């Protein structure tokens, strides 16, 4: 099967958290999240543009931190306009961005970006609540 997210070809890291052992790699996670991402999980500032056809829009930080829960590694952010960051994962030599499709053909740089802090991101209550919802829905799917 082919995917459109950045790094899918080499996304072969395994889960480090026992509760997520059924999620064998990031491609499996993508398939599960594709059924969960929705306007409710989209960042509020982008929600009016969210559609099922562009389901990864506004999902980056909550998705990247959830992937970190599952596979370990670190979350990095590509600087974007307005002081925002587009988040992605690095696990060992595996670099993947489950929500890169939202940018269409735009080339993003996945090198030399700052590490992102879960605490800083989740100090925004709406973001923490979206993450908790996404995580809970994922757990329901794999149980």
C-alpha positions in Angstrom: 0.0 0.0 0.0 1.2 3.5 -0.7 0.7 6.5 1.5 1.0 10.3 1.0 2.4 11.3 4.3 6.1 12.4 4.6 8.4 9.5 5.5 5.9 6.7 5.1 8.4 4.6 3.1 10.8 4.3 6.0 8.2 4.6 8.9 9.1 1.2 10.4 9.5 2.0 14.1 7.7 -0.2 16.5 5.5 0.7 19.5 7.2 1.2 22.9 4.0 1.4 24.9 2.3 -1.9 25.6 -1.2 -0.4 25.5 -0.5 0.4 21.8 1.1 -2.9 20.8 -1.5 -3.5 18.1 -0.2 -0.4 16.2 2.8 -2.1 14.5 4.1 1.1 12.8 3.2 4.6 11.8 1.3 3.5 8.7 -1.0 1.4 10.9 -1.5 4.5 13.1 -2.3 6.6 10.1 -5.0 4.2 8.9 -6.6 4.3 12.4 -6.4 8.1 12.7 -7.8 8.6 9.2 -11.1 7.3 10.7 -10.9 9.5 13.8 -9.6 12.9 12.6 -12.5 15.3 12.3 -13.5 19.0 12.6 -13.6 18.5 16.4 -9.9 17.5 16.5 -8.8 20.2 14.1 -7.1 23.4 15.5 -9.9 26.0 16.0 -8.3 28.6 13.8 -8.4 26.2 10.9 -11.7 24.4 11.6 -13.7 26.4 9.0 -11.4 24.9 6.3 -11.4 21.4 7.5 -13.0 18.8 5.2 -12.9 15.0 5.1 -10.8 15.4 1.9 -8.2 17.4 3.9 -8.6 15.4 7.1 -5.0 16.1 8.4 -5.6 19.9 8.4 -5.0 21.3 11.8 -4.1 17.9 13.4 -0.3 18.1 13.6 0.6 18.7 17.2 -2.0 16.4 18.8 -1.1 13.7 16.3 2.7 14.1 16.7 2.4 13.9 20.5 0.1 10.8 20.3 2.6 9.2 17.9 5.3 10.0 20.5 3.3 8.2 23.2 3.2 5.1 20.9 6.6 5.0 19.3 8.8 7.2 21.6 11.3 9.6 20.0 10.9 13.3 19.8 8.5 15.9 18.3 10.0 18.7 16.2 8.4 21.8 14.7 8.8 23.4 11.3 8.4 27.2 11.8 5.3 28.5 10.1 3.8 32.0 9.7 2.3 33.6 12.8 4.8 32.0 15.2 3.2 28.6 14.8 5.0 25.3 14.3 4.1 22.3 12.2 4.9 19.2 14.3 6.3 15.9 13.1 8.1 12.9 14.7 11.7 11.6 14.8 12.2 8.1 16.2 15.9 7.1 15.9 16.6 7.5 12.1 12.9 7.4 11.2 11.4 10.8 10.4 7.7 10.9 9.6 4.9 13.4 9.4 1.5 11.8 9.6 -0.2 15.2 8.8 2.0 16.5 5.9 -0.8 15.9 3.3 -2.5 19.1 4.5 0.2 21.1 2.7 -0.4 19.6 -0.8 2.7 20.0 -2.9 4.5 22.4 -0.6 8.0 21.1 0.3 8.7 21.2 4.0 12.1 21.1 5.5 12.5 18.3 8.1 16.0 19.2 9.2 17.3 21.6 11.9 14.0 22.4 13.5 13.4 23.0 17.2 12.2 20.3 19.5 8.6 20.8 20.7 7.6 20.7 24.3 4.4 18.8 25.2 4.0 21.1 28.2 4.1 24.3 26.1 1.6 22.9 23.6 -0.7 21.5 26.2 -0.7 24.6 28.2 -3.4 25.5 25.7 -6.4 23.7 27.2 -8.2 23.4 23.9 -5.2 21.6 22.4 -4.8 19.3 25.4 -8.5 18.4 25.2 -8.3 17.7 21.5 -5.3 15.4 22.1 -7.1 13.6 24.9 -10.1 13.0 22.7 -7.9 11.7 19.8 -6.1 9.4 22.2 -9.3 8.1 23.8 -10.9 7.4 20.4 -7.7 5.6 19.2 -7.7 3.4 22.3 -11.4 2.5 21.7 -10.5 1.4 18.1 -7.7 -0.9 19.2 -9.4 -2.5 22.2 
